[in-house]
């Protein structure tokens, strides 16, 4: 039968070995990532070409067409009527 001191010693050795391996691996990983960031050039965003503007001049491009507002109002009104039945 092994005594508890021997088991605790083996557990401590295994714990220190495992923590050392993880620490060394993470240290190597950090330095490799730093090396890669120096070697690989940063990605530059592609410049987007500006679309050609139409000759139409809109006074307010974000304004909604009155026809669209009328269609939405009619659809909401129809929905409320059918939901009330």
N, C-alpha and C positions, 0 to 999 in steps of 0.2 A: 504494500500500500504506500502510495506517495504522500508526502506530507503537504500541507497547505502552502507552506513557504516556497516549495519547489514549483507548485502550480502558479502561484502569484508571480514568481520570477519569470517563468515561461510566458505568462500573459503580458507582463511588462515588456519583455524583449520583443514579443510579437507586435505589441502596440507601437513601440518606438520604431521598429523596422517599418511598419506600415505607414506611420506618419512621416517618416523620413522619405520613403519612396514617393508619397503623394507630394510632399514639399518640393523634392527635386524635380518631379514631373511638371508641377505648376511653374516652377522657376524657369525651366527650359521652355515651356510654352509661352511665357511672358516674353522672353528674349526672342523667340522665333517670331512672335507676332510683331514685335518692334522692328525686327529685321525686315519682315515682309512689308511693313508700312513704309519703310525707306526705299525698298527695291521696286515696289509696284507703284506706278504713278497714280495719283488720285483721279477719279473719274470726273471729267468735266461735263456739265450738262450741255446737251445739244442746243444750239441756238435755233429757235423756232422762227420760221419765216413769217412775216406779218401778212395776213391775208389781204388780197386786193379788195379795196372798198368799192362798193357799187356807187354809181353816180347819184343814186337817190340820197337825199338829205333828210334824215329823220330828226324831228325836233326833240323827241324823247325816246331813245331806243328801248328803254325798259318799260314803256307804257304798253298796256294790254289793249288790243284792238277792241272796239265796242262790240263787234260781232261776236268775239269770243266771250265777252262778259255776258251778252244776251243769251248765248247758248248755255253757259254754265248756270245762269239764273233760271232758265227754263228747265234744265235738268234737275236742279235742286227742288224747284217747285213741284215738278212731276213726282219726284221721289217722296216728298212730304205728303202729297195727296195719296199715293199708293201705300205708304206706310201707315197712314191714319185709318185705312179701311180694315 
